[in-house]
Amino acid sequence: MSTARLLGVALLAPFLLWGGLACRSVVDQERRRIVGVIESGDGLLPLPILPDTVQAGVPFTATVSTFGSPCTRPDGTDVQTTGLVADLIPYDLLPPPETVCEASITAFPRSVTLIFTTQGAGLVRLHGSDFKGRPVTQQRPVTVR
């Protein structure tokens, strides 16, 4: 390679590097996992949707919703059942920083399978946050026969 050509490449290298960094896609950045927002934006906390009565030892489905921008993505729900109490913590993935997204509130319902093994008065507790990041808990009773 000629000296002039090497010099040209050497002079362009910093600009090519800078250009590659400046054009980095927001897709390359990490999403952030958070405890889901369970407040609908109007101050209301929707109850988990589940049957009023379930059978002991038989799985049943509860539906819980989180809320966020259309760029938010649901990311699972942790479930811990102790006796007749089921604690649910839904998670969402926030878009990468600097992502331009529509300023509207979208619901992200998800189904969770639960099972109570003994009869009695059950309780399903949904743990999440409000739009200011403060912890919020919503609960719903269920009869287990």
N, CA, C and O atoms as a GROMACS GRO file, in nm:
protein
  580
    1MET      N    1   0.085  -0.116   0.000
    1MET     CA    2   0.000   0.000   0.000
    1MET      C    3   0.090   0.124   0.000
    1MET      O    4   0.195   0.125   0.065
    2SER      N    5   0.050   0.226  -0.073
    2SER     CA    6   0.132   0.347  -0.084
    2SER      C    7   0.129   0.426   0.045
    2SER      O    8   0.038   0.412   0.126
    3THR      N    9   0.230   0.510   0.061
    3THR     CA   10   0.239   0.594   0.180
    3THR      C   11   0.122   0.691   0.186
    3THR      O   12   0.067   0.716   0.294
    4ALA      N   13   0.082   0.745   0.072
    4ALA     CA   14  -0.030   0.840   0.068
    4ALA      C   15  -0.160   0.771   0.112
    4ALA      O   16  -0.241   0.828   0.184
    5ARG      N   17  -0.176   0.648   0.066
    5ARG     CA   18  -0.297   0.574   0.101
    5ARG      C   19  -0.298   0.541   0.250
    5ARG      O   20  -0.402   0.554   0.315
    6LEU      N   21  -0.185   0.499   0.306
    6LEU     CA   22  -0.174   0.472   0.449
    6LEU      C   23  -0.203   0.598   0.530
    6LEU      O   24  -0.272   0.592   0.632
    7LEU      N   25  -0.151   0.709   0.485
    7LEU     CA   26  -0.174   0.836   0.554
    7LEU      C   27  -0.323   0.871   0.550
    7LEU      O   28  -0.378   0.918   0.650
    8GLY      N   29  -0.386   0.849   0.437
    8GLY     CA   30  -0.530   0.877   0.424
    8GLY      C   31  -0.612   0.791   0.520
    8GLY      O   32  -0.704   0.841   0.584
    9VAL      N   33  -0.580   0.663   0.528
    9VAL     CA   34  -0.651   0.573   0.620
    9VAL      C   35  -0.628   0.615   0.764
    9VAL      O   36  -0.721   0.615   0.844
   10ALA      N   37  -0.504   0.653   0.797
   10ALA     CA   38  -0.472   0.696   0.933
   10ALA      C   39  -0.550   0.822   0.969
   10ALA      O   40  -0.596   0.836   1.083
   11LEU      N   41  -0.564   0.913   0.874
   11LEU     CA   42  -0.638   1.035   0.902
   11LEU      C   43  -0.788   1.010   0.914
   11LEU      O   44  -0.855   1.078   0.991
   12LEU      N   45  -0.841   0.915   0.841
   12LEU     CA   46  -0.985   0.885   0.845
   12LEU      C   47  -1.025   0.796   0.962
   12LEU      O   48  -1.141   0.796   1.003
   13ALA      N   49  -0.932   0.721   1.017
   13ALA     CA   50  -0.964   0.624   1.122
   13ALA      C   51  -1.039   0.686   1.240
   13ALA      O   52  -1.140   0.628   1.282
   14PRO      N   53  -0.997   0.800   1.295
   14PRO     CA   54  -1.072   0.857   1.408
   14PRO      C   55  -1.215   0.892   1.370
   14PRO      O   56  -1.306   0.876   1.451
   15PHE      N   57  -1.236   0.941   1.248
   15PHE     CA   58  -1.371   0.976   1.205
   15PHE      C   59  -1.459   0.853   1.184
   15PHE      O   60  -1.578   0.854   1.216
   16LEU      N   61  -1.399   0.749   1.131
   16LEU     CA   62  -1.474   0.624   1.113
   16LEU      C   63  -1.514   0.566   1.249
   16LEU      O   64  -1.626   0.518   1.266
   17LEU      N   65  -1.422   0.570   1.344
   17LEU     CA   66  -1.451   0.521   1.478
   17LEU      C   67  -1.561   0.604   1.541
   17LEU      O   68  -1.656   0.548   1.596
   18TRP      N   69  -1.548   0.737   1.536
   18TRP     CA   70  -1.649   0.826   1.594
   18TRP      C   71  -1.784   0.804   1.527
   18TRP      O   72  -1.887   0.800   1.594
   19GLY      N   73  -1.784   0.792   1.395
   19GLY     CA   74  -1.909   0.770   1.322
   19GLY      C   75  -1.976   0.640   1.361
   19GLY      O   76  -2.098   0.633   1.371
   20GLY      N   77  -1.896   0.536   1.382
   20GLY     CA   78  -1.952   0.408   1.423
   20GLY      C   79  -2.015   0.416   1.560
   20GLY      O   80  -2.118   0.353   1.584
   21LEU      N   81  -1.955   0.492   1.650
   21LEU     CA   82  -2.013   0.508   1.783
   21LEU      C   83  -2.135   0.597   1.779
   21LEU      O   84  -2.234   0.571   1.848
   22ALA      N   85  -2.131   0.702   1.700
   22ALA     CA   86  -2.242   0.796   1.694
   22ALA      C   87  -2.365   0.731   1.632
   22ALA      O   88  -2.478   0.771   1.662
   23CYS      N   89  -2.346   0.632   1.546
   23CYS     CA   90  -2.457   0.568   1.478
   23CYS      C   91  -2.503   0.441   1.551
   23CYS      O   92  -2.582   0.364   1.496
   24ARG      N   93  -2.457   0.422   1.670
   24ARG     CA   94  -2.496   0.302   1.745
   24ARG      C   95  -2.647   0.301   1.764
   24ARG      O   96  -2.706   0.402   1.800
   25SER      N   97  -2.707   0.190   1.741
   25SER     CA   98  -2.851   0.175   1.752
   25SER      C   99  -2.892   0.166   1.898
   25SER      O  100  -2.818   0.112   1.981
   26VAL      N  101  -3.011   0.219   1.929
   26VAL     CA  102  -3.061   0.205   2.066
   26VAL      C  103  -3.093   0.059   2.097
   26VAL      O  104  -3.104   0.021   2.213
   27VAL      N  105  -3.108  -0.023   1.992
   27VAL     CA  106  -3.132  -0.165   2.013
   27VAL      C  107  -3.012  -0.230   2.079
   27VAL      O  108  -3.026  -0.329   2.150
   28ASP      N  109  -2.893  -0.173   2.057
   28ASP     CA  110  -2.771  -0.227   2.116
   28ASP      C  111  -2.765  -0.204   2.267
   28ASP      O  112  -2.689  -0.270   2.337
   29GLN      N  113  -2.844  -0.110   2.316
   29GLN     CA  114  -2.841  -0.079   2.459
   29GLN      C  115  -2.930  -0.177   2.535
   29GLN      O  116  -3.021  -0.237   2.477
   30GLU      N  117  -2.903  -0.192   2.662
   30GLU     CA  118  -2.976  -0.286   2.745
   30GLU      C  119  -3.111  -0.231   2.789
   30GLU      O  120  -3.124  -0.112   2.819
   31ARG      N  121  -3.210  -0.318   2.792
   31ARG     CA  122  -3.337  -0.285   2.856
   31ARG      C  123  -3.319  -0.304   3.006
   31ARG      O  124  -3.231  -0.379   3.048
   32ARG      N  125  -3.400  -0.237   3.086
   32ARG     CA  126  -3.389  -0.247   3.231
   32ARG      C  127  -3.512  -0.318   3.287
   32ARG      O  128  -3.625  -0.278   3.257
   33ARG      N  129  -3.491  -0.423   3.367
   33ARG     CA  130  -3.601  -0.500   3.427
   33ARG      C  131  -3.643  -0.433   3.557
   33ARG      O  132  -3.560  -0.403   3.643
   34ILE      N  133  -3.775  -0.411   3.570
   34ILE     CA  134  -3.828  -0.348   3.689
   34ILE      C  135  -3.948  -0.427   3.740
   34ILE      O  136  -4.008  -0.505   3.667
   35VAL      N  137  -3.982  -0.406   3.867
   35VAL     CA  138  -4.109  -0.456   3.919
   35VAL      C  139  -4.217  -0.376   3.848
   35VAL      O  140  -4.208  -0.254   3.839
   36GLY      N  141  -4.318  -0.445   3.796
   36GLY     CA  142  -4.418  -0.381   3.712
   36GLY      C  143  -4.503  -0.278   3.783
   36GLY      O  144  -4.528  -0.287   3.903
   37VAL      N  145  -4.547  -0.179   3.705
   37VAL     CA  146  -4.639  -0.077   3.754
   37VAL      C  147  -4.779  -0.137   3.749
   37VAL      O  148  -4.826  -0.176   3.642
   38ILE      N  149  -4.847  -0.144   3.866
   38ILE     CA  150  -4.980  -0.204   3.870
   38ILE      C  151  -5.090  -0.100   3.889
   38ILE      O  152  -5.205  -0.134   3.915
   39GLU      N  153  -5.052   0.026   3.877
   39GLU     CA  154  -5.149   0.135   3.881
   39GLU      C  155  -5.182   0.171   3.737
   39GLU      O  156  -5.092   0.182   3.654
   40SER      N  157  -5.310   0.189   3.707
   40SER     CA  158  -5.350   0.209   3.568
   40SER      C  159  -5.330   0.351   3.516
   40SER      O  160  -5.358   0.378   3.399
   41GLY      N  161  -5.281   0.441   3.598
   41GLY     CA  162  -5.259   0.578   3.553
   41GLY      C  163  -5.368   0.673   3.600
   41GLY      O  164  -5.346   0.794   3.606
   42ASP      N  165  -5.484   0.618   3.633
   42ASP     CA  166  -5.593   0.702   3.684
   42ASP      C  167  -5.607   0.686   3.835
   42ASP      O  168  -5.709   0.723   3.894
   43GLY      N  169  -5.504   0.629   3.898
   43GLY     CA  170  -5.506   0.609   4.042
   43GLY      C  171  -5.572   0.479   4.084
   43GLY      O  172  -5.570   0.444   4.202
   44LEU      N  173  -5.631   0.408   3.990
   44LEU     CA  174  -5.698   0.282   4.023
   44LEU      C  175  -5.601   0.165   4.016
   44LEU      O  176  -5.512   0.162   3.931
   45LEU      N  177  -5.620   0.071   4.104
   45LEU     CA  178  -5.539  -0.050   4.106
   45LEU      C  179  -5.630  -0.167   4.069
   45LEU      O  180  -5.713  -0.208   4.150
   46PRO      N  181  -5.616  -0.220   3.949
   46PRO     CA  182  -5.703  -0.332   3.910
   46PRO      C  183  -5.670  -0.457   3.991
   46PRO      O  184  -5.554  -0.491   4.011
   47LEU      N  185  -5.774  -0.523   4.036
   47LEU     CA  186  -5.756  -0.648   4.110
   47LEU      C  187  -5.705  -0.758   4.018
   47LEU      O  188  -5.734  -0.756   3.898
   48PRO      N  189  -5.631  -0.852   4.073
   48PRO     CA  190  -5.602  -0.972   3.991
   48PRO      C  191  -5.735  -1.038   3.953
   48PRO      O  192  -5.826  -1.046   4.035
   49ILE      N  193  -5.745  -1.084   3.830
   49ILE     CA  194  -5.866  -1.151   3.784
   49ILE      C  195  -5.849  -1.300   3.810
   49ILE      O  196  -5.756  -1.363   3.759
   50LEU      N  197  -5.939  -1.355   3.891
   50LEU     CA  198  -5.933  -1.497   3.924
   50LEU      C  199  -6.069  -1.542   3.971
   50LEU      O  200  -6.153  -1.459   4.006
   51PRO      N  201  -6.093  -1.673   3.974
   51PRO     CA  202  -6.223  -1.723   4.020
   51PRO      C  203  -6.244  -1.690   4.168
   51PRO      O  204  -6.147  -1.677   4.244
   52ASP      N  205  -6.369  -1.676   4.208
   52ASP     CA  206  -6.401  -1.652   4.350
   52ASP      C  207  -6.376  -1.778   4.433
   52ASP      O  208  -6.338  -1.769   4.550
   53THR      N  209  -6.396  -1.895   4.371
   53THR     CA  210  -6.380  -2.022   4.440
   53THR      C  211  -6.296  -2.116   4.353
   53THR      O  212  -6.318  -2.126   4.232
   54VAL      N  213  -6.200  -2.184   4.416
   54VAL     CA  214  -6.116  -2.280   4.345
   54VAL      C  215  -6.112  -2.410   4.426
   54VAL      O  216  -6.152  -2.413   4.543
   55GLN      N  217  -6.063  -2.516   4.362
   55GLN     CA  218  -6.052  -2.645   4.429
   55GLN      C  219  -5.909  -2.666   4.481
   55GLN      O  220  -5.812  -2.638   4.410
   56ALA      N  221  -5.897  -2.714   4.603
   56ALA     CA  222  -5.766  -2.744   4.660
   56ALA      C  223  -5.696  -2.849   4.574
   56ALA      O  224  -5.758  -2.948   4.534
   57GLY      N  225  -5.569  -2.828   4.546
   57GLY     CA  226  -5.490  -2.923   4.468
   57GLY      C  227  -5.509  -2.914   4.317
   57GLY      O  228  -5.446  -2.988   4.243
   58VAL      N  229  -5.596  -2.824   4.272
   58VAL     CA  230  -5.623  -2.809   4.129
   58VAL      C  231  -5.570  -2.672   4.082
   58VAL      O  232  -5.609  -2.569   4.136
   59PRO      N  233  -5.482  -2.672   3.981
   59PRO     CA  234  -5.430  -2.544   3.932
   59PRO      C  235  -5.542  -2.456   3.876
   59PRO      O  236  -5.638  -2.506   3.818
   60PHE      N  237  -5.527  -2.325   3.894
   60PHE     CA  238  -5.620  -2.229   3.835
   60PHE      C  239  -5.539  -2.110   3.783
   60PHE      O  240  -5.422  -2.093   3.818
   61THR      N  241  -5.604  -2.030   3.700
   61THR     CA  242  -5.535  -1.918   3.636
   61THR      C  243  -5.581  -1.786   3.695
   61THR      O  244  -5.700  -1.762   3.716
   62ALA      N  245  -5.483  -1.701   3.722
   62ALA     CA  246  -5.509  -1.561   3.760
   62ALA      C  247  -5.449  -1.474   3.650
   62ALA      O  248  -5.346  -1.509   3.591
   63THR      N  249  -5.513  -1.362   3.622
   63THR     CA  250  -5.460  -1.267   3.525
   63THR      C  251  -5.427  -1.139   3.598
   63THR      O  252  -5.510  -1.082   3.668
   64VAL      N  253  -5.304  -1.094   3.581
   64VAL     CA  254  -5.259  -0.969   3.641
   64VAL      C  255  -5.210  -0.877   3.529
   64VAL      O  256  -5.160  -0.923   3.426
   65SER      N  257  -5.225  -0.748   3.551
   65SER     CA  258  -5.182  -0.651   3.449
   65SER      C  259  -5.083  -0.553   3.507
   65SER      O  260  -5.093  -0.512   3.622
   66THR      N  261  -4.987  -0.516   3.424
   66THR     CA  262  -4.899  -0.405   3.453
   66THR      C  263  -4.924  -0.300   3.346
   66THR      O  264  -4.990  -0.326   3.246
   67PHE      N  265  -4.871  -0.180   3.369
   67PHE     CA  266  -4.898  -0.069   3.280
   67PHE      C  267  -4.768   0.003   3.247
   67PHE      O  268  -4.678   0.013   3.330
   68GLY      N  269  -4.760   0.054   3.124
   68GLY     CA  270  -4.642   0.128   3.082
   68GLY      C  271  -4.663   0.183   2.943
   68GLY      O  272  -4.773   0.179   2.888
   69SER      N  273  -4.556   0.235   2.886
   69SER     CA  274  -4.562   0.289   2.751
   69SER      C  275  -4.570   0.171   2.652
   69SER      O  276  -4.542   0.057   2.689
   70PRO      N  277  -4.607   0.199   2.529
   70PRO     CA  278  -4.610   0.092   2.429
   70PRO      C  279  -4.472   0.027   2.406
   70PRO      O  280  -4.464  -0.081   2.349
   71CYS      N  281  -4.365   0.092   2.450
   71CYS     CA  282  -4.230   0.036   2.436
   71CYS      C  283  -4.191  -0.057   2.550
   71CYS      O  284  -4.089  -0.125   2.543
   72THR      N  285  -4.272  -0.061   2.655
   72THR     CA  286  -4.248  -0.150   2.768
   72THR      C  287  -4.285  -0.292   2.726
   72THR      O  288  -4.376  -0.310   2.645
   73ARG      N  289  -4.217  -0.392   2.780
   73ARG     CA  290  -4.247  -0.531   2.748
   73ARG      C  291  -4.263  -0.611   2.877
   73ARG      O  292  -4.182  -0.596   2.969
   74PRO      N  293  -4.368  -0.696   2.887
   74PRO     CA  294  -4.382  -0.781   3.005
   74PRO      C  295  -4.267  -0.881   3.012
   74PRO      O  296  -4.218  -0.928   2.909
   75ASP      N  297  -4.224  -0.913   3.134
   75ASP     CA  298  -4.109  -1.002   3.151
   75ASP      C  299  -4.129  -1.100   3.266
   75ASP      O  300  -4.043  -1.114   3.353
   76GLY      N  301  -4.244  -1.166   3.266
   76GLY     CA  302  -4.266  -1.273   3.363
   76GLY      C  303  -4.322  -1.226   3.496
   76GLY      O  304  -4.333  -1.106   3.523
   77THR      N  305  -4.355  -1.323   3.579
   77THR     CA  306  -4.411  -1.298   3.711
   77THR      C  307  -4.356  -1.402   3.807
   77THR      O  308  -4.364  -1.522   3.781
   78ASP      N  309  -4.301  -1.356   3.919
   78ASP     CA  310  -4.259  -1.448   4.024
   78ASP      C  311  -4.381  -1.484   4.107
   78ASP      O  312  -4.462  -1.398   4.140
   79VAL      N  313  -4.392  -1.612   4.140
   79VAL     CA  314  -4.504  -1.661   4.221
   79VAL      C  315  -4.448  -1.738   4.339
   79VAL      O  316  -4.364  -1.826   4.323
   80GLN      N  317  -4.496  -1.703   4.458
   80GLN     CA  318  -4.458  -1.778   4.578
   80GLN      C  319  -4.586  -1.805   4.657
   80GLN      O  320  -4.655  -1.711   4.697
   81THR      N  321  -4.616  -1.933   4.679
   81THR     CA  322  -4.733  -1.970   4.754
   81THR      C  323  -4.690  -2.034   4.884
   81THR      O  324  -4.611  -2.129   4.886
   82THR      N  325  -4.744  -1.981   4.994
   82THR     CA  326  -4.719  -2.035   5.127
   82THR      C  327  -4.854  -2.057   5.193
   82THR      O  328  -4.924  -1.961   5.226
   83GLY      N  329  -4.891  -2.183   5.212
   83GLY     CA  330  -5.023  -2.211   5.270
   83GLY      C  331  -5.132  -2.160   5.179
   83GLY      O  332  -5.142  -2.201   5.063
   84LEU      N  333  -5.214  -2.069   5.231
   84LEU     CA  334  -5.327  -2.014   5.156
   84LEU      C  335  -5.301  -1.871   5.107
   84LEU      O  336  -5.394  -1.797   5.076
   85VAL      N  337  -5.174  -1.834   5.100
   85VAL     CA  338  -5.139  -1.700   5.049
   85VAL      C  339  -5.046  -1.715   4.929
   85VAL      O  340  -4.943  -1.782   4.935
   86ALA      N  341  -5.085  -1.652   4.820
   86ALA     CA  342  -5.001  -1.650   4.699
   86ALA      C  343  -4.955  -1.507   4.675
   86ALA      O  344  -5.037  -1.416   4.666
   87ASP      N  345  -4.824  -1.488   4.666
   87ASP     CA  346  -4.766  -1.357   4.638
   87ASP      C  347  -4.715  -1.355   4.494
   87ASP      O  348  -4.639  -1.443   4.453
   88LEU      N  349  -4.758  -1.254   4.419
   88LEU     CA  350  -4.722  -1.240   4.278
   88LEU      C  351  -4.646  -1.110   4.259
   88LEU      O  352  -4.688  -1.005   4.307
   89ILE      N  353  -4.533  -1.117   4.190
   89ILE     CA  354  -4.457  -0.997   4.156
   89ILE      C  355  -4.433  -0.998   4.004
   89ILE      O  356  -4.350  -1.074   3.955
   90PRO      N  357  -4.507  -0.913   3.930
   90PRO     CA  358  -4.486  -0.906   3.785
   90PRO      C  359  -4.368  -0.816   3.752
   90PRO      O  360  -4.340  -0.719   3.822
   91TYR      N  361  -4.299  -0.849   3.643
   91TYR     CA  362  -4.184  -0.770   3.598
   91TYR      C  363  -4.206  -0.722   3.455
   91TYR      O  364  -4.274  -0.787   3.375
   92ASP      N  365  -4.148  -0.608   3.426
   92ASP     CA  366  -4.150  -0.552   3.291
   92ASP      C  367  -4.010  -0.511   3.252
   92ASP      O  368  -3.923  -0.489   3.336
   93LEU      N  369  -3.988  -0.502   3.121
   93LEU     CA  370  -3.863  -0.449   3.067
   93LEU      C  371  -3.890  -0.310   3.012
   93LEU      O  372  -3.975  -0.293   2.925
   94LEU      N  373  -3.816  -0.212   3.062
   94LEU     CA  374  -3.827  -0.076   3.010
   94LEU      C  375  -3.742  -0.065   2.885
   94LEU      O  376  -3.643  -0.136   2.870
   95PRO      N  377  -3.779   0.025   2.795
   95PRO     CA  378  -3.697   0.043   2.675
   95PRO      C  379  -3.562   0.104   2.712
   95PRO      O  380  -3.548   0.163   2.819
   96PRO      N  381  -3.464   0.090   2.625
   96PRO     CA  382  -3.333   0.151   2.651
   96PRO      C  383  -3.346   0.302   2.668
   96PRO      O  384  -3.439   0.363   2.615
   97PRO      N  385  -3.253   0.363   2.741
   97PRO     CA  386  -3.256   0.509   2.755
   97PRO      C  387  -3.254   0.574   2.618
   97PRO      O  388  -3.198   0.520   2.522
   98GLU      N  389  -3.314   0.690   2.609
   98GLU     CA  390  -3.319   0.770   2.487
   98GLU      C  391  -3.409   0.711   2.379
   98GLU      O  392  -3.409   0.760   2.266
   99THR      N  393  -3.487   0.607   2.412
   99THR     CA  394  -3.581   0.551   2.316
   99THR      C  395  -3.699   0.646   2.303
   99THR      O  396  -3.757   0.688   2.404
  100VAL      N  397  -3.736   0.680   2.182
  100VAL     CA  398  -3.852   0.763   2.158
  100VAL      C  399  -3.973   0.670   2.153
  100VAL      O  400  -3.977   0.574   2.076
  101CYS      N  401  -4.072   0.701   2.237
  101CYS     CA  402  -4.189   0.613   2.246
  101CYS      C  403  -4.314   0.698   2.264
  101CYS      O  404  -4.310   0.807   2.320
  102GLU      N  405  -4.424   0.646   2.216
  102GLU     CA  406  -4.553   0.714   2.228
  102GLU      C  407  -4.587   0.737   2.375
  102GLU      O  408  -4.564   0.650   2.459
  103ALA      N  409  -4.640   0.854   2.407
  103ALA     CA  410  -4.673   0.889   2.545
  103ALA      C  411  -4.816   0.848   2.577
  103ALA      O  412  -4.903   0.933   2.597
  104SER      N  413  -4.840   0.719   2.581
  104SER     CA  414  -4.971   0.668   2.620
  104SER      C  415  -4.949   0.551   2.715
  104SER      O  416  -4.840   0.496   2.725
  105ILE      N  417  -5.055   0.514   2.784
  105ILE     CA  418  -5.046   0.405   2.880
  105ILE      C  419  -5.109   0.280   2.818
  105ILE      O  420  -5.221   0.285   2.767
  106THR      N  421  -5.035   0.171   2.824
  106THR     CA  422  -5.079   0.044   2.769
  106THR      C  423  -5.083  -0.060   2.880
  106THR      O  424  -4.995  -0.062   2.966
  107ALA      N  425  -5.184  -0.146   2.878
  107ALA     CA  426  -5.193  -0.255   2.976
  107ALA      C  427  -5.123  -0.378   2.921
  107ALA      O  428  -5.130  -0.408   2.801
  108PHE      N  429  -5.054  -0.449   3.010
  108PHE     CA  430  -4.985  -0.572   2.973
  108PHE      C  431  -5.035  -0.686   3.061
  108PHE      O  432  -4.972  -0.719   3.162
  109PRO      N  433  -5.149  -0.746   3.024
  109PRO     CA  434  -5.201  -0.857   3.104
  109PRO      C  435  -5.117  -0.982   3.084
  109PRO      O  436  -5.060  -1.004   2.977
  110ARG      N  437  -5.110  -1.062   3.187
  110ARG     CA  438  -5.040  -1.190   3.178
  110ARG      C  439  -5.111  -1.289   3.267
  110ARG      O  440  -5.167  -1.253   3.370
  111SER      N  441  -5.108  -1.415   3.226
  111SER     CA  442  -5.172  -1.523   3.302
  111SER      C  443  -5.068  -1.592   3.388
  111SER      O  444  -4.954  -1.613   3.348
  112VAL      N  445  -5.112  -1.626   3.509
  112VAL     CA  446  -5.026  -1.694   3.604
  112VAL      C  447  -5.102  -1.814   3.657
  112VAL      O  448  -5.219  -1.803   3.693
  113THR      N  449  -5.038  -1.930   3.661
  113THR     CA  450  -5.101  -2.049   3.716
  113THR      C  451  -5.071  -2.059   3.864
  113THR      O  452  -4.955  -2.053   3.907
  114LEU      N  453  -5.177  -2.075   3.943
  114LEU     CA  454  -5.164  -2.086   4.088
  114LEU      C  455  -5.227  -2.216   4.135
  114LEU      O  456  -5.309  -2.276   4.066
  115ILE      N  457  -5.187  -2.261   4.254
  115ILE     CA  458  -5.247  -2.379   4.315
  115ILE      C  459  -5.238  -2.365   4.467
  115ILE      O  460  -5.132  -2.335   4.522
  116PHE      N  461  -5.351  -2.388   4.533
  116PHE     CA  462  -5.354  -2.396   4.678
  116PHE      C  463  -5.377  -2.543   4.713
  116PHE      O  464  -5.464  -2.608   4.655
  117THR      N  465  -5.302  -2.594   4.807
  117THR     CA  466  -5.310  -2.738   4.838
  117THR      C  467  -5.404  -2.769   4.954
  117THR      O  468  -5.438  -2.885   4.976
  118THR      N  469  -5.446  -2.666   5.030
  118THR     CA  470  -5.537  -2.690   5.142
  118THR      C  471  -5.661  -2.605   5.127
  118THR      O  472  -5.661  -2.503   5.058
  119GLN      N  473  -5.767  -2.648   5.194
  119GLN     CA  474  -5.893  -2.575   5.189
  119GLN      C  475  -5.892  -2.459   5.289
  119GLN      O  476  -5.820  -2.462   5.388
  120GLY      N  477  -5.974  -2.359   5.260
  120GLY     CA  478  -5.987  -2.245   5.352
  120GLY      C  479  -6.000  -2.113   5.277
  120GLY      O  480  -6.031  -2.110   5.158
  121ALA      N  481  -5.974  -2.005   5.349
  121ALA     CA  482  -5.980  -1.870   5.292
  121ALA      C  483  -5.844  -1.835   5.236
  121ALA      O  484  -5.749  -1.812   5.311
  122GLY      N  485  -5.835  -1.831   5.104
  122GLY     CA  486  -5.708  -1.799   5.038
  122GLY      C  487  -5.697  -1.650   5.009
  122GLY      O  488  -5.795  -1.577   5.013
  123LEU      N  489  -5.575  -1.609   4.979
  123LEU     CA  490  -5.550  -1.469   4.948
  123LEU      C  491  -5.444  -1.462   4.839
  123LEU      O  492  -5.337  -1.523   4.850
  124VAL      N  493  -5.473  -1.386   4.733
  124VAL     CA  494  -5.376  -1.362   4.627
  124VAL      C  495  -5.333  -1.216   4.638
  124VAL      O  496  -5.415  -1.125   4.626
  125ARG      N  497  -5.203  -1.195   4.660
  125ARG     CA  498  -5.149  -1.059   4.673
  125ARG      C  499  -5.062  -1.026   4.552
  125ARG      O  500  -4.972  -1.102   4.515
  126LEU      N  501  -5.091  -0.913   4.492
  126LEU     CA  502  -5.016  -0.865   4.377
  126LEU      C  503  -4.928  -0.750   4.424
  126LEU      O  504  -4.978  -0.647   4.470
  127HIS      N  505  -4.796  -0.767   4.412
  127HIS     CA  506  -4.700  -0.665   4.456
  127HIS      C  507  -4.641  -0.598   4.333
  127HIS      O  508  -4.591  -0.665   4.243
  128GLY      N  509  -4.646  -0.466   4.330
  128GLY     CA  510  -4.591  -0.391   4.219
  128GLY      C  511  -4.554  -0.252   4.264
  128GLY      O  512  -4.519  -0.231   4.380
  129SER      N  513  -4.562  -0.157   4.172
  129SER     CA  514  -4.532  -0.018   4.207
  129SER      C  515  -4.631   0.074   4.139
  129SER      O  516  -4.706   0.033   4.050
  130ASP      N  517  -4.632   0.201   4.184
  130ASP     CA  518  -4.710   0.302   4.114
  130ASP      C  519  -4.618   0.372   4.015
  130ASP      O  520  -4.501   0.336   4.003
  131PHE      N  521  -4.669   0.472   3.944
  131PHE     CA  522  -4.588   0.538   3.841
  131PHE      C  523  -4.474   0.620   3.898
  131PHE      O  524  -4.385   0.663   3.824
  132LYS      N  525  -4.474   0.643   4.030
  132LYS     CA  526  -4.364   0.715   4.093
  132LYS      C  527  -4.261   0.620   4.152
  132LYS      O  528  -4.165   0.664   4.216
  133GLY      N  529  -4.282   0.489   4.132
  133GLY     CA  530  -4.186   0.390   4.181
  133GLY      C  531  -4.209   0.346   4.324
  133GLY      O  532  -4.128   0.272   4.379
  134ARG      N  533  -4.318   0.391   4.386
  134ARG     CA  534  -4.348   0.351   4.523
  134ARG      C  535  -4.414   0.213   4.525
  134ARG      O  536  -4.492   0.181   4.435
  135PRO      N  537  -4.382   0.130   4.625
  135PRO     CA  538  -4.441  -0.004   4.633
  135PRO      C  539  -4.593   0.003   4.653
  135PRO      O  540  -4.643   0.087   4.728
  136VAL      N  541  -4.663  -0.087   4.587
  136VAL     CA  542  -4.808  -0.097   4.596
  136VAL      C  543  -4.843  -0.245   4.605
  136VAL      O  544  -4.783  -0.328   4.536
  137THR      N  545  -4.941  -0.278   4.689
  137THR     CA  546  -4.990  -0.416   4.697
  137THR      C  547  -5.141  -0.415   4.682
  137THR      O  548  -5.210  -0.336   4.745
  138GLN      N  549  -5.190  -0.503   4.598
  138GLN     CA  550  -5.333  -0.522   4.579
  138GLN      C  551  -5.363  -0.667   4.613
  138GLN      O  552  -5.285  -0.756   4.578
  139GLN      N  553  -5.475  -0.692   4.680
  139GLN     CA  554  -5.504  -0.831   4.717
  139GLN      C  555  -5.648  -0.868   4.685
  139GLN      O  556  -5.737  -0.783   4.679
  140ARG      N  557  -5.665  -0.996   4.666
  140ARG     CA  558  -5.797  -1.049   4.631
  140ARG      C  559  -5.818  -1.180   4.706
  140ARG      O  560  -5.735  -1.270   4.696
  141PRO      N  561  -5.930  -1.192   4.781
  141PRO     CA  562  -5.959  -1.318   4.851
  141PRO      C  563  -6.011  -1.424   4.755
  141PRO      O  564  -6.068  -1.392   4.650
  142VAL      N  565  -5.990  -1.549   4.791
  142VAL     CA  566  -6.042  -1.661   4.713
  142VAL      C  567  -6.078  -1.773   4.810
  142VAL      O  568  -6.004  -1.801   4.905
  143THR      N  569  -6.190  -1.837   4.786
  143THR     CA  570  -6.230  -1.952   4.868
  143THR      C  571  -6.172  -2.078   4.808
  143THR      O  572  -6.187  -2.103   4.688
  144VAL      N  573  -6.104  -2.157   4.890
  144VAL     CA  574  -6.043  -2.281   4.844
  144VAL      C  575  -6.123  -2.395   4.906
  144VAL      O  576  -6.124  -2.410   5.028
  145ARG      N  577  -6.189  -2.476   4.823
  145ARG     CA  578  -6.273  -2.590   4.870
  145ARG      C  579  -6.200  -2.721   4.851
  145ARG      O  580  -6.253  -2.827   4.884
   0.00000   0.00000   0.00000
